[in-house]
Amino acid sequence: MQENKKQLYVELQTIADQGIVLFLDGSPSTPEYVTHVLCAAEGTCYMRDYVYDEMEGVLKELHFDKVHLT
């Protein structure tokens, strides 16, 4: 589990270092906080949503949104 957490953090930090903004449930966030929430969320699923700049075709935001299963 600890290795997965470290890999996720490194991935998100790399993304943030490229100027891509991270969001967690609609609010701007940090690699540390997103990693903490995703790894502590037992029984909760989060979906990644990649938001691209339509003019330039580059990734500008990465959203993590809680999935509500009914």
N, CA, C and O of each residue as an XYZ file, in Angstrom:
280
protein
N       0.824     -1.200      0.000
C       0.000      0.000      0.000
C       0.865      1.260      0.000
O       0.593      2.201     -0.747
N       1.883      1.280      0.819
C       2.764      2.447      0.925
C       3.448      2.731     -0.408
O       3.630      3.895     -0.765
N       3.829      1.701     -1.147
C       4.469      1.885     -2.453
C       3.494      2.510     -3.453
O       3.879      3.384     -4.229
N       2.228      2.064     -3.437
C       1.223      2.646     -4.324
C       1.010      4.126     -4.008
O       0.854      4.945     -4.914
N       1.005      4.458     -2.730
C       0.824      5.850     -2.308
C       1.979      6.704     -2.814
O       1.771      7.815     -3.301
N       3.188      6.184     -2.698
C       4.367      6.915     -3.160
C       4.319      7.103     -4.678
O       4.632      8.185     -5.174
N       3.935      6.070     -5.412
C       3.846      6.171     -6.871
C       2.809      7.206     -7.288
O       3.051      7.993     -8.203
N       1.660      7.213     -6.625
C       0.620      8.186     -6.934
C       1.116      9.595     -6.661
O       0.912     10.492     -7.479
N       1.763      9.800     -5.528
C       2.283     11.123     -5.191
C       3.289     11.600     -6.238
O       3.214     12.743     -6.689
N       4.217     10.747     -6.623
C       5.235     11.119     -7.620
C       4.558     11.478     -8.945
O       4.934     12.458     -9.589
N       3.562     10.685     -9.352
C       2.824     10.969    -10.588
C       2.155     12.339    -10.517
O       2.275     13.139    -11.445
N       1.453     12.609     -9.424
C       0.731     13.867     -9.296
C       1.673     15.053     -9.158
O       1.390     16.130     -9.684
N       2.775     14.874     -8.468
C       3.762     15.958     -8.339
C       4.366     16.283     -9.697
O       4.576     17.454    -10.015
N       4.645     15.274    -10.494
C       5.182     15.482    -11.846
C       4.190     16.264    -12.699
O       4.573     17.171    -13.437
N       2.926     15.907    -12.592
C       1.872     16.608    -13.333
C       1.795     18.063    -12.869
O       1.743     18.971    -13.699
N       1.787     18.293    -11.569
C       1.705     19.653    -11.031
C       2.930     20.476    -11.435
O       2.805     21.668    -11.713
N       4.098     19.858    -11.471
C       5.326     20.550    -11.861
C       5.279     21.033    -13.310
O       6.019     21.939    -13.693
N       4.412     20.429    -14.103
C       4.251     20.835    -15.502
C       3.246     21.968    -15.647
O       2.935     22.384    -16.763
N       2.735     22.471    -14.521
C       1.797     23.577    -14.542
C       0.344     23.163    -14.688
O      -0.527     24.007    -14.901
N       0.079     21.869    -14.574
C      -1.282     21.347    -14.670
C      -1.912     21.437    -13.282
O      -1.335     20.977    -12.296
N      -3.099     22.034    -13.216
C      -3.767     22.263    -11.942
C      -4.565     21.026    -11.537
O      -5.313     20.468    -12.340
N      -4.401     20.607    -10.295
C      -5.131     19.463     -9.750
C      -6.362     19.956     -9.002
O      -6.312     20.959     -8.290
N      -7.468     19.235     -9.174
C      -8.706     19.538     -8.458
C      -9.186     18.282     -7.754
O      -9.048     17.176     -8.277
N      -9.747     18.454     -6.569
C     -10.356     17.353     -5.836
C     -11.776     17.772     -5.488
O     -11.980     18.732     -4.745
N     -12.746     17.065     -6.017
C     -14.164     17.382     -5.813
C     -14.473     18.857     -6.080
O     -15.197     19.502     -5.322
N     -13.908     19.374     -7.173
C     -14.218     20.724     -7.618
C     -13.365     21.840     -7.059
O     -13.510     22.989     -7.476
N     -12.477     21.534     -6.125
C     -11.625     22.567     -5.524
C     -10.169     22.350     -5.902
O      -9.703     21.211     -5.938
N      -9.440     23.434     -6.188
C      -8.006     23.288     -6.457
C      -7.331     22.582     -5.286
O      -7.680     22.806     -4.127
N      -6.365     21.732     -5.601
C      -5.735     20.945     -4.557
C      -4.252     20.765     -4.840
O      -3.720     21.287     -5.819
N      -3.598     20.017     -3.964
C      -2.164     19.749     -4.076
C      -1.936     18.253     -4.275
O      -2.803     17.440     -3.954
N      -0.776     17.896     -4.801
C      -0.463     16.460     -4.935
C      -0.526     15.738     -3.590
O      -0.994     14.601     -3.518
N      -0.060     16.388     -2.526
C      -0.060     15.769     -1.204
C      -1.484     15.465     -0.741
O      -1.774     14.363     -0.275
N      -2.366     16.454     -0.875
C      -3.723     16.284     -0.370
C      -4.507     15.269     -1.193
O      -5.222     14.436     -0.636
N      -4.374     15.336     -2.519
C      -5.076     14.375     -3.376
C      -4.610     12.959     -3.046
O      -5.432     12.051     -2.926
N      -3.320     12.765     -2.900
C      -2.780     11.445     -2.555
C      -3.340     10.969     -1.230
O      -3.761      9.819     -1.106
N      -3.347     11.847     -0.239
C      -3.866     11.480      1.088
C      -5.328     11.038      1.000
O      -5.694      9.988      1.527
N      -6.158     11.839      0.337
C      -7.592     11.540      0.266
C      -7.842     10.250     -0.507
O      -8.621      9.405     -0.066
N      -7.189     10.092     -1.656
C      -7.423      8.900     -2.470
C      -6.968      7.628     -1.759
O      -7.613      6.586     -1.879
N      -5.876      7.706     -1.030
C      -5.372      6.514     -0.350
C      -6.130      6.211      0.939
O      -6.112      5.073      1.409
N      -6.790      7.203      1.513
C      -7.543      6.998      2.752
C      -9.020      6.711      2.492
O      -9.764      6.395      3.420
N      -9.440      6.818      1.250
C     -10.869      6.701      0.913
C     -11.277      5.245      0.722
O     -11.409      4.771     -0.406
N     -11.470      4.552      1.817
C     -11.906      3.155      1.739
C     -13.357      3.097      1.298
O     -14.213      3.765      1.878
N     -13.632      2.314      0.292
C     -14.992      2.143     -0.189
C     -15.513      3.307     -1.016
O     -16.684      3.320     -1.395
N     -14.659      4.284     -1.303
C     -15.049      5.429     -2.115
C     -14.237      5.398     -3.396
O     -13.034      5.136     -3.378
N     -14.898      5.664     -4.495
C     -14.224      5.674     -5.794
C     -14.104      7.099     -6.304
O     -15.022      7.904     -6.153
N     -12.975      7.400     -6.903
C     -12.753      8.687     -7.541
C     -12.470      8.447     -9.017
O     -11.788      7.492     -9.387
N     -13.008      9.334     -9.853
C     -12.812      9.250    -11.296
C     -11.907     10.405    -11.721
O     -12.060     11.533    -11.253
N     -10.980     10.110    -12.598
C     -10.133     11.158    -13.160
C     -10.849     11.781    -14.355
O     -11.472     11.092    -15.162
N     -10.743     13.081    -14.441
C     -11.292     13.818    -15.573
C     -10.181     14.727    -16.086
O      -9.737     15.640    -15.390
N      -9.742     14.465    -17.311
C      -8.666     15.229    -17.918
C      -9.268     16.385    -18.705
O     -10.096     16.168    -19.590
N      -8.857     17.622    -18.387
C      -9.395     18.813    -19.048
C      -8.291     19.417    -19.913
O      -7.220     19.782    -19.426
N      -8.585     19.509    -21.210
C      -7.606     20.009    -22.170
C      -7.946     21.417    -22.626
O      -9.116     21.793    -22.675
N      -6.930     22.189    -22.956
C      -7.108     23.487    -23.593
C      -7.475     23.206    -25.041
O      -6.669     22.656    -25.792
N      -8.679     23.576    -25.436
C      -9.181     23.235    -26.762
C      -8.381     23.905    -27.877
O      -8.253     23.340    -28.963
N      -7.851     25.081    -27.633
C      -7.101     25.802    -28.659
C      -5.714     25.184    -28.879
O      -5.264     25.043    -30.016
N      -5.050     24.821    -27.789
C      -3.689     24.313    -27.884
C      -3.607     22.793    -27.833
O      -2.589     22.215    -28.212
N      -4.663     22.146    -27.370
C      -4.677     20.693    -27.292
C      -3.778     20.111    -26.219
O      -3.337     18.966    -26.324
N      -3.505     20.900    -25.179
C      -2.648     20.412    -24.093
C      -3.458     20.268    -22.819
O      -4.448     20.969    -22.613
N      -3.026     19.350    -21.968
C      -3.683     19.128    -20.677
C      -3.472     20.352    -19.791
O      -2.342     20.804    -19.610
N      -4.576     20.893    -19.234
C      -4.439     22.053    -18.361
C      -4.919     21.782    -16.940
O      -4.482     22.448    -16.000
N      -5.827     20.796    -16.774
C      -6.336     20.463    -15.442
C      -6.569     18.961    -15.338
O      -6.896     18.294    -16.320
N      -6.393     18.446    -14.125
C      -6.719     17.065    -13.816
C      -7.634     17.081    -12.610
O      -7.245     17.505    -11.522
N      -8.871     16.608    -12.818
C      -9.884     16.609    -11.763
C     -10.060     15.198    -11.211
O     -10.054     14.220    -11.959
N     -10.214     15.108     -9.906
C     -10.566     13.859     -9.239
C     -11.931     14.093     -8.612
O     -12.069     14.889     -7.683
N     -12.935     13.398     -9.124
C     -14.301     13.586     -8.656
C     -14.826     12.287     -8.036
O     -14.674     11.201     -8.596
N     -15.446     12.435     -6.868
C     -16.010     11.288     -6.163
C     -17.167     10.712     -6.994
O     -18.022     11.449     -7.484
N     -17.173      9.415     -7.136
C     -18.238      8.728     -7.873
C     -19.263      8.249     -6.864
O     -18.938      7.533     -5.917
N     -20.500      8.651     -7.080
C     -21.605      8.245     -6.195
C     -22.361      7.107     -6.860
O     -23.042      7.315     -7.864
N     -22.248      5.923     -6.316
C     -22.918      4.758     -6.856
C     -24.278      4.630     -6.205
O     -24.420      4.737     -4.987
N     -25.269      4.399     -7.036
C     -26.626      4.246     -6.495
C     -27.138      2.852     -6.706
O     -28.263      2.542     -6.314
